[in-house]
Amino acid sequence: MNSKQELLAPAGNVESFFAAVENGADSVYLGLKKFSARATAANFTLEELSTLIPFAHKRNVRVYAALNSLIAAGEIREILDFLYALTGLGVDALIVQDAGIFFLARRYFPGLKLHASTLMTAHNSAGVNALRKMGAERVVLARELRMQEIEKVCANTEADLEIFIHGALCFSYSGLCLASSFRGGRSGLRGECVQPCRLRYSQGKKEGFFLSCNDLCALPFIPRLKQLRISCFKIEGRMKPAAYIAQVVKAYRGVLDAEPGEEELAAVKRAGELLGEAPSRRLTSGHLTVDGASAVLTPHRSGSSGIWAGTVKSIQGDRALVALRHSLVRGDRLRPESTGGKEESAFSVSDVFNPEGEAIARGEAGSRVLLVCPRGIPSGAKLIKVGEKSESQASIWKKIRHAIPSGARYKSKFPGPEKVADDLRPGVRDESKARENVILKIGSPNELVKALQSSAGMVLVSASRSNLERIAKQRFSPLQMGKIGFSLPPLLSEDKDLEYYRAAVKWFMAKGFRLWEVNNWGHFDLLKRGKDTGGKSLRIIAGARLNLRNSAALAQVHEMGCGWSVLSLEITGEEMQLLSHEALGWNPVITLYSWPPLFISRLIPNLAEEKPFLTPRNELYHLKKQAGNGFIYADRPINLCERLPQLRSLGFRNFLLDVSDGPGKTVPDQDRILSSLASFHSSGLSCAFNFERRP
């Protein structure tokens, strides 16, 4: 049992920050105005942190800055300034996702403590061990773990561990969701998620919120979790109001402080009553138990977080006639939700009127009232109560500045960014003479003969169990073995997969297979020897699921032994152009063709595989159920073959054609995709993803 387990609370604004500190949080995590995975929260300026951090420290509360967005290729100088300023401000740790921040912090800001974000998809002990070796003092585990998996990770690792115990759940594994970025260029990995999983979908005559998750509440499990080697219990909610934060922090504080036995049981009961007063989605045990996961998805329920307070019956000028299900008063916070499930920005109730237009103090449940609403709210929309009137920002800042009259001093400009730029620029080479290399990724050994006969310099086979066992029985010439590699799957469960793959990797390395693609940070732990039994170095490719899109991230994986690095699928053409001047020596790889799942989930929605399902805007998705997980694909692949002349002109010489995946049971035609490469033509229905978009 850890006697110093932290209760970590979220703060998206100063009201929530103050509520967390005042109600018993041991630490608070918050975001800056940029580089936060909750970009739509109010967040904080450096100047505000110069007062808030000393205020928290005076009360023995730690402050963690969530710098957990991916860093675009052109943002290195800006992130250096933030790291420099946060060092001066004395922040207790950074929560980070991007490998580039690991690289920069270790070299130029060694005093900064790093916590690996849940967006790094650490879901097994191998992931925790690899991230610790990278420099993470703490690792935030994926929210998708079962209780027994958490117990095994605790037993098999030494790094500090942090788990989520309350708040919103994502349909997809964190760090593996491309859906928001694919449809509109708003990347969830950069804090801009538009929550496509919260929409109402349809499949034939069936409609529902098939991907919308209920909230996590680990309250009944806290006594058991307290006995594990867990350093920190985390509450999700940087978009939540102060009143919610106060209630949830108070609830869990009581249970964490209670002694085992009757006192603890009584504390759990009291905490449950407090949580019942905090607006939320339906509370479930999330993934902690197998049965609990089945309750996470309830398609008949809206995805809105809060209390359904009323429904808009009609619009009368700038007012809406609302039928109330719960009482409302001035100052309550409401978020409209359309009949299609789209959530709009929340607003505060300015005044309440009866249907005749007379001002009243309170709208009672069951009555009809007139409310002044923002423009564009349609008739039929639900109004979800997400908060109540709280103490004003001005009043809270007055209290904080009374306690801390002058903020901490810091400098906001990092000296010598040119030196860092030089360090991140590998040796110059003549790209016009560099040999072009095509990497072909296939999904089945059935395609291997044709792939080996192609022009591809490397052939990667998806390393499913069945594929590994089939290939283990085949014989290959030394020339073929030098060309064949394995693409490791991004998810390897602690209790079912990890030891199998550890043994399989060791066996294939002993046979002389040296080429491996890593798609999760834990894969580095599986390959940690770095050599086969003949003493030859492994040839490691950093896969697209590591989300690399800046020169510092490329330098980090190069340091970890990667000879090639597949750039993030979300990367823009503008970023590619920047990297062509900075990082060609790290051997970046451009994905020319791929049909990746946009969601990878431990949850399988109640949808048929053989039929597409649609958003309210008639965007098509396809579901595939495989190995106990749900994979959801767009109706078209990514294809940049038409851009090949442009990419060559920028100096890129390494290209990936990934025909290993896609919706349905068929696989993309290898010959057709190779033909597209030769003709610079993106045949069939396809898209360029973010190539033409801005970072």
C-alpha positions in Angstrom: 0.0 0.0 0.0 1.2 3.5 -0.9 0.7 5.8 2.1 1.3 8.9 0.1 -1.1 8.4 -2.8 -2.1 11.6 -4.5 -5.5 12.8 -5.4 -5.0 14.8 -8.6 -7.8 17.2 -9.7 -8.3 19.0 -13.0 -8.5 22.8 -13.5 -9.7 24.3 -16.8 -10.1 27.8 -15.2 -9.3 29.6 -12.0 -12.6 28.8 -10.4 -12.0 25.1 -10.8 -8.3 25.5 -9.6 -9.5 27.2 -6.4 -12.2 24.6 -5.9 -9.7 21.8 -6.2 -7.2 23.3 -3.8 -9.8 24.3 -1.2 -11.5 20.8 -1.2 -8.5 18.6 -0.6 -6.7 17.9 -3.9 -3.0 17.0 -3.3 -2.2 18.2 -6.8 -3.8 20.0 -9.7 -3.2 19.6 -13.4 -3.9 22.4 -15.9 -3.2 23.5 -19.4 -1.6 26.5 -21.0 -3.3 28.5 -23.7 -1.4 26.3 -26.2 -0.1 22.7 -26.4 -2.9 21.3 -24.2 -5.0 18.3 -25.0 -8.0 20.3 -23.8 -7.6 23.3 -26.1 -11.2 24.3 -25.7 -10.9 24.8 -22.0 -10.2 28.4 -20.7 -6.7 27.3 -19.7 -4.0 29.6 -18.3 -1.3 32.1 -19.3 2.2 31.9 -18.0 1.6 35.1 -16.1 -1.4 33.5 -14.3 0.8 30.5 -13.4 3.4 32.8 -11.9 0.8 33.4 -9.1 -1.2 30.2 -9.1 1.9 27.9 -8.6 3.2 29.8 -5.5 -0.4 29.9 -4.2 -0.7 26.1 -4.5 2.8 25.5 -3.1 1.9 27.6 0.0 -0.9 25.0 0.6 1.4 22.0 -0.1 -0.5 21.3 -3.4 1.6 20.4 -6.4 0.9 21.8 -9.9 1.3 19.8 -13.1 1.2 21.5 -16.5 -0.4 19.4 -19.2 1.7 20.0 -22.2 0.2 16.9 -23.7 -0.6 18.0 -27.3 1.4 16.7 -30.2 3.9 19.3 -31.4 3.7 20.3 -35.1 6.9 20.6 -37.1 7.0 24.4 -37.0 6.5 24.7 -33.2 9.8 23.6 -31.8 11.0 27.2 -31.0 7.7 28.0 -29.3 7.8 24.8 -27.1 11.4 25.7 -26.1 10.1 29.0 -24.8 7.3 27.3 -22.8 9.7 24.7 -21.3 12.1 27.5 -20.3 9.4 29.5 -18.7 7.9 26.5 -16.8 11.4 25.7 -15.5 11.6 29.2 -14.0 8.1 29.0 -12.6 8.9 25.9 -10.6 6.1 23.7 -12.0 6.2 20.3 -10.3 5.9 18.2 -13.5 4.9 18.2 -17.1 2.3 15.8 -18.5 3.5 15.1 -22.1 2.6 13.0 -25.1 5.1 14.1 -27.7 8.4 12.2 -27.9 10.0 15.5 -29.0 9.4 17.0 -25.5 11.1 14.0 -23.9 14.1 14.7 -26.2 14.2 18.5 -25.5 13.6 18.3 -21.8 16.3 15.7 -21.1 18.9 17.7 -22.9 18.1 21.3 -22.2 15.8 21.3 -19.1 16.9 18.3 -17.0 15.3 19.8 -13.9 11.8 19.3 -15.4 10.0 16.1 -14.3 8.0 14.4 -17.0 4.8 12.4 -16.6 3.9 10.3 -19.7 0.3 11.1 -20.7 -2.4 8.5 -21.2 -2.2 9.6 -24.9 1.0 7.6 -25.1 -1.2 4.5 -24.7 0.8 2.7 -22.0 -1.5 -0.3 -21.5 1.0 -2.9 -20.3 4.2 -3.2 -18.3 6.4 -3.1 -21.4 5.0 0.4 -22.2 5.6 1.6 -18.7 9.2 0.3 -18.7 10.0 1.8 -22.1 8.6 5.2 -21.1 10.5 5.2 -17.8 13.7 4.5 -19.8 12.8 7.5 -22.0 12.7 9.7 -18.9 9.2 9.5 -17.6 9.2 9.6 -13.8 5.5 8.7 -13.8 3.3 7.0 -16.4 -0.5 7.6 -16.7 -2.0 4.2 -17.6 -4.6 3.8 -20.4 -8.2 4.1 -19.1 -9.1 0.8 -20.9 -7.4 -1.6 -18.4 -9.2 -4.2 -16.3 -8.5 -4.4 -12.6 -6.4 -7.6 -12.9 -4.3 -5.9 -15.7 -3.7 -2.9 -13.5 -2.6 -5.3 -10.7 -0.1 -7.1 -13.0 1.3 -3.8 -14.4 1.9 -2.7 -10.8 3.7 -5.9 -10.0 5.9 -5.9 -13.1 7.1 -2.3 -13.1 8.9 0.2 -10.9 7.9 3.6 -12.3 5.3 5.7 -10.5 1.9 4.9 -11.9 -1.2 7.1 -12.2 -4.7 6.0 -13.1 -8.0 7.7 -13.8 -10.7 7.1 -11.3 -13.5 9.4 -12.4 -14.8 11.3 -15.4 -15.3 11.0 -19.1 -14.3 8.0 -21.2 -13.3 8.0 -24.8 -14.6 5.3 -27.2 -11.2 4.8 -28.7 -8.0 4.0 -26.9 -6.4 7.4 -26.1 -3.6 8.1 -28.5 -5.1 5.9 -31.2 -8.0 8.0 -32.4 -7.8 9.7 -35.8 -11.6 10.3 -36.3 -11.8 14.0 -35.4 -8.7 14.8 -37.5 -9.8 12.7 -40.5 -13.2 14.3 -40.9 -12.4 17.9 -40.2 -8.7 18.4 -39.5 -9.4 19.0 -35.7 -6.9 16.5 -34.1 -7.8 15.0 -30.8 -4.1 14.4 -30.3 -3.6 18.2 -30.5 -6.5 19.0 -28.1 -9.0 19.9 -30.7 -11.4 16.9 -30.7 -14.9 17.7 -31.9 -16.1 14.4 -30.3 -17.4 12.5 -33.3 -18.1 9.5 -30.9 -20.8 11.6 -29.2 -23.0 11.9 -32.4 -26.2 10.0 -33.1 -25.5 7.4 -35.8 -27.8 5.4 -38.0 -27.6 2.0 -39.6 -30.6 1.2 -41.7 -33.6 1.9 -39.5 -31.6 1.7 -36.3 -30.5 5.0 -34.7 -28.5 5.7 -31.5 -25.5 7.1 -29.8 -23.6 3.8 -30.6 -20.1 5.2 -29.8 -20.9 7.5 -26.9 -19.5 6.4 -23.6 -20.9 6.8 -20.1 -18.6 8.2 -17.4 -16.1 6.3 -15.2 -16.6 6.1 -11.4 -14.1 3.9 -9.7 -15.4 4.7 -6.2 -16.3 1.1 -5.2 -12.8 0.0 -6.2 -10.8 2.6 -4.3 -10.3 0.4 -1.2 -8.8 -2.3 -3.5 -6.8 0.2 -5.6 -5.4 1.8 -2.4 -3.6 -1.5 -1.7 -1.7 -1.4 -5.1 1.5 0.3 -6.0 -0.3 3.3 -7.5 1.1 6.8 -6.8 -1.7 8.9 -8.0 -5.5 8.8 -8.5 -6.7 11.2 -11.2 -10.0 12.9 -11.8 -10.8 13.8 -15.4 -12.6 17.1 -16.1 -10.7 20.2 -17.3 -14.0 21.2 -19.0 -16.0 20.9 -15.8 -17.3 23.7 -13.7 -16.0 24.5 -10.2 -19.0 23.1 -8.3 -18.5 19.8 -10.0 -14.8 19.7 -9.2 -15.5 20.6 -5.5 -18.0 17.7 -5.1 -15.9 15.1 -6.8 -12.6 16.0 -5.0 -14.5 16.1 -1.7 -16.0 12.7 -2.4 -12.7 10.9 -3.2 -10.7 12.8 -0.5 -12.9 11.2 2.2 -12.3 7.7 0.9 -8.6 8.0 0.4 -8.2 9.4 3.9 -10.4 6.7 5.6 -8.8 3.8 7.4 -9.6 0.3 6.0 -12.7 -1.4 7.4 -15.9 0.1 8.6 -14.6 3.7 8.4 -13.7 3.2 4.7 -17.0 1.6 3.9 -18.9 4.5 5.5 -16.7 6.9 3.5 -17.5 5.2 0.2 -21.2 5.5 1.0 -20.9 9.2 1.8 -18.8 9.8 -1.3 -21.5 8.1 -3.4 -24.1 10.6 -2.1 -21.8 13.5 -3.0 -21.2 12.2 -6.5 -24.9 11.9 -7.0 -25.2 15.6 -6.7 -22.5 16.3 -9.4 -23.8 16.5 -13.0 -22.4 13.8 -15.1 -23.3 11.1 -17.7 -24.4 7.8 -16.3 -21.7 6.5 -13.9 -20.2 3.1 -14.6 -17.2 1.0 -13.6 -15.7 1.6 -17.0 -13.3 -1.1 -18.1 -12.3 -2.1 -14.5 -14.4 -5.2 -14.8 -15.4 -7.2 -17.9 -19.1 -6.8 -17.1 -18.6 -3.1 -16.4 -17.4 -2.4 -19.9 -20.7 -3.7 -21.3 -22.4 -0.8 -19.5 -20.1 1.8 -20.9 -22.1 2.1 -24.1 -25.9 2.7 -23.8 -26.9 3.8 -27.3 -30.4 5.0 -26.3 -28.7 7.7 -24.0 -27.4 11.0 -25.1 -23.7 11.6 -24.7 -24.2 14.8 -22.8 -22.5 15.2 -19.5 -24.9 16.7 -17.0 -28.6 16.7 -16.0 -31.3 16.9 -18.7 -33.0 20.1 -17.4 -35.4 20.8 -20.2 -36.4 20.7 -23.9 -36.8 23.6 -26.3 -40.4 23.6 -27.5 -40.2 26.7 -29.7 -38.2 29.8 -30.5 -39.8 33.2 -29.8 -37.5 35.9 -31.0 -34.4 35.9 -28.8 -36.1 33.6 -26.3 -36.8 29.9 -26.2 -39.9 28.3 -24.7 -38.5 25.5 -22.5 -40.4 22.6 -20.9 -38.5 21.9 -17.6 -37.7 18.5 -16.2 -35.6 20.0 -13.4 -35.7 23.4 -11.7 -33.6 26.3 -13.0 -32.4 29.6 -11.5 -30.4 32.5 -12.8 -26.7 31.6 -13.1 -27.2 27.9 -13.9 -25.0 26.7 -16.8 -26.8 25.0 -19.7 -25.3 23.2 -22.7 -27.7 22.8 -25.7 -27.7 19.4 -27.5 -29.3 19.1 -30.9 -31.6 16.1 -31.8 -28.6 14.7 -33.7 -26.5 14.7 -30.6 -24.3 17.7 -31.4 -23.2 19.6 -28.3 -23.1 23.4 -28.5 -21.2 25.8 -26.3 -22.6 26.2 -22.8 -24.3 29.5 -21.6 -25.4 30.9 -18.3 -29.1 31.5 -17.6 -29.4 35.3 -17.4 -33.1 35.5 -16.5 -36.1 33.2 -16.2 -39.5 34.3 -17.4 -42.9 32.7 -17.3 -44.7 32.1 -20.6 -46.3 35.5 -20.4 -42.9 37.2 -20.3 -42.8 38.1 -16.6 -39.6 37.7 -14.7 -39.6 34.9 -12.1 -37.1 33.9 -9.4 -37.1 30.2 -10.3 -38.4 27.8 -12.9 -39.9 24.7 -11.3 -39.7 21.2 -12.7 -42.8 20.4 -14.8 -43.4 24.1 -15.8 -42.7 26.0 -19.0 -40.5 29.0 -19.0 -38.9 31.5 -21.4 -35.1 31.7 -21.5 -32.7 34.0 -23.4 -30.7 31.6 -25.5 -27.8 31.9 -27.9 -28.7 32.1 -31.6 -29.1 29.0 -33.6 -30.6 26.7 -31.0 -33.2 24.7 -32.8 -36.6 23.6 -31.5 -36.4 20.2 -30.0 -32.9 20.7 -28.6 -32.2 19.4 -25.1 -30.8 21.8 -22.5 -28.3 20.0 -20.3 -27.5 21.5 -16.9 -23.7 21.3 -16.5 -23.2 23.7 -13.6 -24.5 26.2 -11.1 -23.6 29.8 -10.4 -20.2 29.9 -8.7 -18.0 32.6 -7.1 -16.8 35.1 -9.7 -13.4 34.9 -11.2 -12.7 38.4 -10.0 -13.4 37.4 -6.4 -11.2 34.3 -6.6 -8.3 36.2 -8.1 -8.6 38.8 -5.4 -8.2 36.0 -2.7 -5.3 34.5 -4.6 -3.4 37.7 -5.1 -4.0 38.7 -1.5 -2.1 35.5 -0.5 0.5 36.0 -3.3 1.0 39.7 -3.8 3.8 39.3 -6.4 4.1 36.3 -8.7 7.2 34.2 -9.4 9.7 35.6 -11.8 10.4 33.8 -15.0 11.8 34.4 -18.5 9.7 33.6 -21.5 12.4 33.4 -24.2 14.7 30.5 -24.5 18.3 31.7 -25.2 20.0 30.0 -28.1 17.3 28.2 -30.1 19.6 28.2 -33.1 21.9 25.8 -31.2 19.0 23.5 -30.6 18.0 23.7 -34.3 21.6 22.7 -35.2 21.4 19.7 -32.8 18.2 18.6 -34.3 19.5 18.8 -37.9 21.4 15.5 -38.7 24.3 15.5 -41.1 23.7 17.0 -44.5 23.4 14.6 -47.4 22.7 14.9 -51.1 19.1 13.8 -51.3 19.1 14.1 -55.1 21.5 11.0 -55.2 19.9 9.1 -52.3 18.3 5.8 -53.2 14.6 5.6 -53.1 13.1 3.0 -50.7 9.6 1.7 -50.8 8.3 -0.2 -47.7 5.3 -2.4 -48.4 3.2 -3.6 -45.5 0.9 -6.6 -46.0 -1.7 -8.2 -43.8 -1.3 -11.9 -44.6 1.5 -14.4 -45.5 -0.6 -15.3 -48.6 0.6 -12.0 -50.1 4.2 -12.5 -49.2 5.4 -14.2 -52.5 4.0 -11.4 -54.6 5.3 -8.7 -52.2 8.9 -10.2 -52.3 8.8 -10.0 -56.1 7.7 -6.4 -56.1 10.0 -3.3 -56.2 9.7 -2.8 -52.4 12.9 -2.7 -50.6 11.3 -3.9 -47.3 8.2 -6.0 -46.8 6.5 -5.8 -43.4 3.9 -8.4 -42.4 1.3 -7.6 -39.7 2.5 -9.6 -36.7 -0.8 -11.2 -35.7 -0.5 -14.5 -33.8 -1.7 -16.5 -36.8 0.7 -14.7 -39.2 3.7 -15.3 -36.9 2.8 -19.0 -36.5 2.4 -19.5 -40.2 5.7 -17.7 -41.1 7.5 -19.7 -38.4 6.8 -22.8 -40.4 8.2 -21.5 -43.7 11.7 -21.4 -45.0 13.3 -18.3 -46.5 16.6 -17.6 -48.2 19.0 -15.1 -46.6 18.1 -12.5 -49.2 14.4 -12.9 -48.5 15.0 -12.8 -44.7 16.8 -9.5 -45.2 13.8 -8.1 -46.8 11.0 -9.4 -44.5 10.1 -7.7 -41.3 7.2 -7.7 -38.8 4.8 -4.8 -37.9 4.0 -5.3 -34.2 0.3 -4.5 -33.3 -0.3 -1.3 -31.3 -2.2 -3.2 -28.5 -0.7 -6.1 -26.5 -2.7 -6.9 -23.4 -0.8 -7.5 -20.2 -2.6 -10.7 -19.3 -3.1 -12.4 -22.7 -0.5 -11.1 -25.2 2.6 -9.6 -23.7 4.5 -12.8 -22.7 3.5 -14.5 -26.0 4.9 -11.6 -28.0 8.0 -11.3 -25.9 8.8 -14.9 -26.6 7.9 -14.6 -30.3 10.1 -11.6 -30.8 13.0 -13.5 -29.1 12.4 -16.6 -31.3 12.3 -14.7 -34.6 15.3 -12.6 -33.7 17.2 -15.9 -33.0 16.2 -17.1 -36.5 17.8 -14.0 -38.0 14.8 -11.7 -38.6 16.2 -8.3 -38.0 13.5 -5.9 -39.4 10.8 -4.7 -37.0 8.2 -1.9 -37.0 7.2 -0.6 -33.6 3.7 0.9 -33.1 3.6 1.4 -29.3 6.3 2.6 -27.0 6.3 -0.8 -25.2 7.6 -2.5 -28.3 11.0 -1.0 -27.6 11.0 -3.0 -24.4 10.4 -6.2 -26.4 13.4 -5.3 -28.7 15.6 -3.9 -26.0 18.6 -6.2 -26.8 18.9 -4.4 -30.1 20.8 -7.3 -31.8 19.9 -10.7 -33.2 21.8 -13.8 -31.9 24.4 -13.3 -34.6 25.3 -10.0 -33.1 23.9 -8.0 -36.0 22.0 -4.8 -35.1 18.2 -4.8 -35.5 16.7 -2.6 -38.2 13.8 -0.8 -36.4 11.2 1.3 -38.1 9.2 3.7 -35.9 5.6 3.2 -37.0 2.9 5.8 -37.6 1.1 5.1 -34.3 4.0 6.7 -32.4 2.6 10.0 -33.8 5.9 11.6 -34.9 5.6 15.0 -36.6 8.6 17.2 -35.5 12.4 16.9 -35.7 12.8 16.5 -32.0 10.5 13.5 -32.0 12.4 12.0 -34.9 15.7 12.6 -33.0 14.2 10.8 -30.0 13.3 7.6 -31.8 16.6 7.7 -33.7 18.4 7.7 -30.4 16.3 4.7 -29.4 17.6 2.7 -32.4 15.1 3.5 -35.3 16.7 3.8 -38.7 13.5 5.0 -40.3 10.5 6.9 -38.8 7.0 6.8 -40.4 5.6 10.3 -39.9 2.2 10.7 -38.2 -0.7 10.1 -40.5 -2.1 13.4 -39.4 0.8 15.4 -40.6 0.2 18.2 -43.1 2.0 19.0 -46.3 3.2 22.3 -44.8 4.9 20.3 -42.0 6.5 17.9 -44.5 8.0 20.9 -46.2 9.5 22.1 -42.9 10.9 18.7 -42.1 12.5 18.4 -45.5 14.8 21.3 -44.5 15.4 20.0 -40.9 15.2 16.2 -40.6 15.8 14.2 -43.8 18.9 12.7 -42.2 16.6 10.9 -39.7 15.1 9.0 -42.6 11.5 10.1 -42.3 9.0 7.9 -44.1 5.9 9.2 -45.8 2.8 7.0 -45.9 1.5 7.2 -49.5 -1.3 4.7 -49.0 -3.1 3.5 -45.9 -6.6 2.6 -44.7 -6.2 2.9 -40.9 -8.9 2.4 -38.3 -10.0 5.9 -37.1 -11.2 4.3 -33.8 -9.6 1.4 -32.1 -11.7 0.4 -29.1 -12.0 -2.2 -26.4 -15.7 -1.6 -26.8 -17.7 -3.2 -29.6 -20.9 -1.3 -30.5 -24.2 -2.9 -31.3 -23.8 -2.6 -35.1 -23.6 -5.0 -38.0 -20.2 -5.5 -39.7 -21.6 -6.0 -43.1 -23.3 -2.6 -43.4 -21.9 0.9 -43.1 -23.3 3.3 -40.5 -23.8 7.1 -41.0 -23.4 10.4 -39.1 -26.2 13.0 -39.3 -24.1 14.5 -42.2 -24.2 11.2 -44.1 -20.5 10.4 -43.5 -20.0 6.7 -43.8 -18.1 4.4 -41.3 -17.4 0.7 -41.3 -17.1 -1.6 -38.3 -14.8 -4.6 -38.0 -14.7 -6.8 -35.0 -11.3 -8.5 -34.4 -9.4 -10.0 -31.5 -12.0 -8.7 -29.0 -11.7 -5.1 -30.2 -13.8 -2.9 -32.4 -12.1 -1.2 -35.4 -14.0 1.6 -37.2 -12.9 2.8 -40.6 -13.8 5.7 -42.9 -15.3 4.9 -46.3 -12.1 5.7 -48.1 -8.4 5.2 -47.7 -5.6 7.8 -47.5 -3.7 8.0 -50.9 -0.9 10.5 -51.6 0.4 8.9 -54.7 -0.5 11.9 -56.8 1.7 14.0 -54.5 4.8 11.8 -55.1 6.5 14.2 -57.5 6.1 17.0 -55.0 7.4 14.9 -52.2 10.4 13.8 -54.2 11.2 17.4 -55.0 11.3 18.1 -51.3 14.0 15.4 -50.9 11.9 12.6 -49.4 13.1 9.1 -50.5 11.3 6.7 -48.1 7.7 5.8 -48.8 5.3 3.4 -47.2 2.4 1.6 -49.0 0.3 0.0 -46.3 -2.1 -2.6 -47.8 -2.4 -4.5 -44.6 -5.6 -3.1 -43.3 -9.0 -1.8 -44.2 -12.7 -2.4 -43.6 -14.4 -5.7 -44.4 -12.7 -9.0 -45.1 -11.0 -8.0 -48.4 -7.6 -6.3 -48.5 -6.4 -3.6 -50.9 -5.0 -4.9 -54.1 -1.2 -4.9 -53.9 -0.8 -4.6 -57.7 -3.2 -1.7 -58.0 -1.5 0.3 -55.2 1.9 -0.3 -56.7 0.5 0.8 -60.1 -0.8 4.0 -58.5 2.7 4.7 -57.2 4.2 4.3 -60.7 1.5 6.5 -62.4 1.2 9.1 -59.7 -2.5 8.5 -59.7 -4.8 8.0 -56.7 -7.2 5.5 -58.3 -10.6 5.0 -56.8 -12.3 6.8 -53.9 -9.6 8.1 -51.6 -8.5 11.3 -49.7 -5.3 13.2 -48.9 -6.2 13.4 -45.2 -4.5 16.5 -43.8 -2.1 17.1 -46.6 -3.7 20.4 -47.8 -4.8 21.5 -44.3 -3.0 23.8 -41.9 -1.2 22.3 -38.8 
